[in-house]
Amino acid sequence: MTHPLYIAFIWHQHQPIYKSQRVHEYRLPWVRLHGTKDYLDLILHLERFPKLHQTVNLVPSLILQLEDYANGTAIDHYQQLALTPVQKLNSREKREIIDHFFDANYQHLISPHQRYRELFFQKQEKGLSWCLEHWQDDDYGDLLAWHNLAWIDPVFWDDPQIAQWLNQGQNFSLQDRSAIIAKQREIIQRIVPQHRLMQQTGQLEITTSPYTHPILPLLADSRSARVAIPDLLLPEQVFQWPEDIKAHLSKASEIYKDRFGRAPRGLWPSEQSVSPAILPYIAQEGFQWICSDEAVLGCSLNHFFARDESGNLYDPNLLYRPYLLETKEGNISIVFRDHRLSDLIGFSYGCMDAQEAAADLIGHLDKIALSLQEHQGGPWLVTIALDGENCWEFYEKDGLNFLNALYQRFSDHLGLKLVTVSEFLEKFPPQTTIATQNLHSGSWIDGTFTTWIGQQAKNKAWQMLIQARKVLERHSEATEQSNPLAWEALYAAEGSDWFWWFGIGHSSHNDDTFDLLFRENLITLYEALGEPVPENLYLPIELHLGSRGHQQPLEMINPNIDGSADEQIWDKAGCIEIGGSRGTMHRNSLVQRLFYGYNHLSFFLRIDFQVGSHLPEELHIFWYYPDIANLNSPISLKAVPGDPPLNHHYHHHLAIDLASQSIEMKQAHQGYSWNCCATNSKAVLDKCLEIAVPWSDLHIHPDTELHLVAILADAGSFKAHFPESGLLVLKMP
């Protein structure tokens, strides 16, 4: 090749609007915590390698919230708890602290710190009730401190104050906690200026997104979701206010110009969602390029991107180039990310040795460069685009070792060159055009919009939004100048995040709060207009469970354990649609759904696997009893991620060999070990996997609650777990 292989990294930094206009505080702390852990350090690592250029996307709603914290005008509920004298905490607040202040990756944010780890194990092994009964003021004070201290990125640990706190370890006073919060503010104050500086030096390109991160194609016409899935069930009414697209883009551009002193060139469409209808508005606002996913390109070209057993494309020349989109308002370039390479960073490399992971990515890029030698054209651009904040807590030292190893290899490699997207496009404009009408309407998730619309709960939320938008439209006197509160509430409610969490597929420890924030935005809109608030806005859109519940058990069941999937027998069982998520990211699942139930003799599980999926060798079920002080041990498998609930300790372990259908039961023993014990459990795999575990095997009393997780594994090595967020809860009758 006469040119090196060009690589464009695009890191997407985004948080929804957590501020509630009804209580005038931020309900969740994630802007502040990610602000101290993920936004500044990412580019400080890059600054040490000046030859390497990258692109960072800062969503406007994130910038505004970071500025609130930087200015000291933002206060979130978790921050208020941390700054409350522990002697004044009431029982509800103490319960909330114990429940939420371990919301962090155990392996990399909790385990490295002895005191934080000690408190975690007390909650895990002795239960919430024990902590409430036995914890003293110092225990609460230390937990409040560590939840904030652990989220400060290791790149800042050489700061004398931070080093002193890390060395102190415990007995944190209110003054200490106040100083930690102040240090977080210092770090956040540097984020936007550092991005601006590195864009001025040419090492970074900063891009933007629509104002509050809405799915633009759905604002243009919610029926665009049927392009990918023609029979998708949609809300009864259509959302079709394309003028809101113009507002989101205009506000994003204004914020960008004010903070960075220039017009933005690139636009990251929210969730990489595109459609022909939104292109004129993007061109009209002056954006020069956008990005999307290879699934969207495949649908646009009517081409399936097949890969070999190593994951490399058979048709790399189609993906690794920019394309041109022509509109009457102007032309737009578009690049499409390599989904697999992006996911390797987002999901896989955190479990590997940093040097090995870096070498693996470089190896893939070398193979891409070699394969492109067989094709005419070029130069070529490989786009790697992903969330820039959520993956790093799965890496040692928040990704420091991996990024240093990777950047050093890029610096030393003459055949690979890191560029910003605009740098590449200026030198090598697109040579291939995608007809505007052929651009697929879809997102980075399977080329569809089903993550945000098409399920009952999501459609219910859209219907609420449609009704509120109609009311606002009737108030012609309510302009953005005369009634900014109503319009800001609308823009906030149009954000994508609320719809992401509704329904089946994604879940978090804060589902109920996301539900509340969405409804509060709409309530604010009605109140700002002087309109009566619909009663349904005061009720949750759906029932929120620790794990996404599709149906609770309706009555006791008595299935024959034969793998027959008898629907009449399992009809009254609880059912969880597993979906395809882990945390805030999306991936496919081997499991379609999980049924669970019980009678007075046993509890039962039924697992329906995805049709045609290649099953791993083993299924492991781990459970513990939260209100019983038992010996508990960590999961005894290899390569287990360190995030909840996989970092919990468990009391019982049922191992099932899916080939021989043999069963082994183990019980936690001293020294975090496991001992084999007798069992009369039964498992049969045929049309589905059905499992029965007699209550008599467990030696527990009626009304005892157990929390369990199921894990698929090969040769004792972790592959996947479900439910994918949280734990399944059962109670002995």
Residue, then its C-alpha position, 0 to 999 in steps of 0.5 A: m500500500t502506498h498509504p498507511l492504514y488510517i484509523a479513526f478512533i471516535w470516543h462518545q461521551h454522554q450522560p442524560i439530564y439527571k437534573s429534576q426541575r421538581v426538586h431542583e437537584y440532580r437525582l443521580p451522580w453519574v456525571r460527577l463520578h464519570g467526570t472524575k474517572d473517565y472524561l479527562d484521563l482519556i485525553l491526558h493518556l493520549e496527550r503523552f503520544p502527540k503523533l496520535h490523533q483522535t476524535v472525541n464526541l461531547v454531547p451538549s447535555l453532558i457539557l452543560q451538566l459538567e459546567d454545573y458541577a464545575n461552577g458549584t451550582a450542581i448538587d446531586h442526591y448522592q452528593q448531599l448524602a456524602l456531605t451529611p453528618v453521619q450522626k444526622l442520617n435517618s434510617r431511610e438514608k442509611r438503607e439507601i447508602i448501603d444499597h447504592f454506594f457499592d454501585a461500582n465495579y468490584q474488581h477494579l473500583i472496590s477490591p483494590h481498597q481494603r476498607y471499601r472491600e471490607l464494607f462490601f463483604q459485610k453487606q454481601e455476607k451478612g446482609l443489609s439487615w445486619c449492617l443496619e443493626h451493627w454499623q457505627d458512624d465510622d462505617y457509614g462515613d467510610l462508605l460515603a468517602w470511598h464511593n467518591l474516592a474510588w471513582i477518582d481515576p488512578v491518573f490523579w493518584d499522585d495528587p498529594q491530597i488524593a494520595q493522603w486519602l488513599n493512604q489514610g484508608q478509613n476514619f474519614s471525617l465530614q471534612d475529609r468527605s467535603a475535601i474529596i467532593a471539592k477535589q472532584r470539582e477541581i478535576i471536572q473544571r479541567i475537562v472542557p478546557q483540556h479538550r479545547l486545548m488539544q483541539q487547538t493543537g490538532q491532536l483532537e477533533i471534538t464533535t457534538s450530538p443533538y442537544t439532549h441525545p434524541i433519536l432524530p429519525l424517530l423525531a422526524d417520523s416514529r414510523s421510520a422504525r418500520v423500515a427495519i421491521p415492517d410489522l413492528l408494533l408502534p404507538e397508536q399516534v405518530f410522533q412527527w415533529p421534524e422541527d424539533i430536529k432543527a432545534h436540537l441541532s441548532k442548540a448543539s451547534e451554538i453550545y459548541k461554538d461558544r465553548f470551542g470558538r469554532a463551528p463543529r464539523g462532525l456530528w455523532p447522531s444519537e445512537q448512530s441513528v440515521s435516516p434519509a429524513i434527517l439529512p437535510y437538517i444536518a446539512q442545513e446546520g453546516f455539519q460536514w460529516i456523520c458516523s454510523d454503524e456497519a449494520v446500517l451500511g450493510c442494509s444501505l448497500n443490501h450487503f451482508f458483512a460476513r467475517d472469517e473465523s478470526g473475525n475479519l471481513y471478507d469485503p473490507n473494501l466496502l466498510y473501510r472508506p467514507y461515503l458521500l450523501e447528497t442533499k439539496e442543502g449540501n453534501i455530507s460525508i459519512v463513515f461507518r464503524d467496524h462494529r467488532l473492533s469497537d466491541l472488542i474494546g468495549f466488551s472483551y479486552g478488559c479481561m485480557d492482559a493489557q499487552e496481549a489485548a493491545a497486540d490483538l487489536i494491532g494484529h487485527l489492523d495488520k490483517i485488515a491492511l494486508s487484506l486491502q492490498e487485494h482491492q483497488g482504491g484507497p487510501w482506507l480508513v478503519t473507524i473504531a467508535l464506541d462509548g468512551e466512559n462505561c467500558w473502562e471500569f472493566y479494565e485494570k487501572d481504568g484502562l491506563n495500562f491498555l491505552n499506554a500499551l496500545y498507544q505505544r504500539f501505534s506510535d512505533h508502527l509505520g504502517l498504521k496512522l491514527v487520524t481525526v475523521s476531518e483530517f482524513l476527509e480533507k485529504f481523501p474526500p469520499q469517492t463513493t455515493i450512497a443515494t439518499q433514498n437508499l440510506h437505511s433507517g437504523s441505529w448501531i444496534d442491529g440496524t433497528f430502533t427497537t431499543w427505543i420503540g416497539q415494546q409496550a413500555k417504550n410505546k407507552a412512554w412515546q404516547m405520553l410524549i406525543q400527548a405532551r408535544k401536542v399540548l405544547e404545540r397548541h400554546s402558540e404563545a409559549t415560545e422558547q424565549s417566553n417559556p423556556l422551561a416548557w421547551e427545555a422540559l420537552y427537549a429533555a424528555e425527547g432524549s434517548d436514554w429514557f426509552w433505552w431503559f424502558g421495557i425488556g433488554h436493558s436494566s440498571h440499579n436506577d430503573d425507577t429513577f430513570d422512569l421518574l425523571f422522564r415523567e418529571n420532565l413531562i410534568t414540568l412541561y404541563e405545569a410550565l404551560g399552566e395545563p392540568v397534569p395527566e394522572n398517569l404521569y404520577l404513576p411508574i410507566e412499568l414495574h421495576l424489578g432488580s432483574r427485568g421481570h416480564q411476569q411474576p409467578l402467578e401460582m405454584i407449579n409442578p412441572n415434569i422435569d423432562g425438557s419438554a417445555d410444556e407451556q400449560i405447566w409453565d404458563k403460571a411461572g415467572c418469566i424473564e425475557i433475557g434480551g441482549s444487554r449488560g449494564t448500559m451496553h448491548r450484546n446478543s444473548l444465548v438465552q431467549r428467556l428464563f422461567y422460574g417457579y416453585n412448589h412446597l417441594s422444590f424450586f424450578l428453572r426453565i431455560d429457553f436457548q436461542v434457536g440455532s445457538h451453539l451451547p457452551e458445555e456447562l451451566h452453573i447456578f450460584w445463589y445465596y441467602p441475603d438475610i442469613a449469616n452464612l459462609n459465602s465464597p466467590i464464583s469458582l470459574k475462570a475469567v469471571p468479570g468483576d462487576p455485580p452480581l458476578n463479584h458477589h459471594y454465594h453459598h450454593h453452587l449447582a453445576i450442570d454438564l449440558a452434554s452428560q446432564s450430570i449434576e454436582m452440588k457444592q456449598a461454600h466452605q471456610g477460606y472462600s472454598w467450596n465443598c461437595c454436598a449431596t443433592n437430589s436435584k434434577a436437570v434435563l435438556d431437550k427442547c429446553l433445559e428444565i431444572a428442579v432443586p429440592w428445598s430439602d437439599l438447602h436446609i433452610h426455613p420457609d419464607t427464606e429468600l434466595h438470590l441467584v445467578a446462572i452462568l454459561a461456561d466452557a471448560g470452567s471458563f465464564k462465557a455469559h450470565f443471566p439475568e443480565s442485570g441483577l439477580l433472580v429472587l425466589k422465596m421458599p413457600 
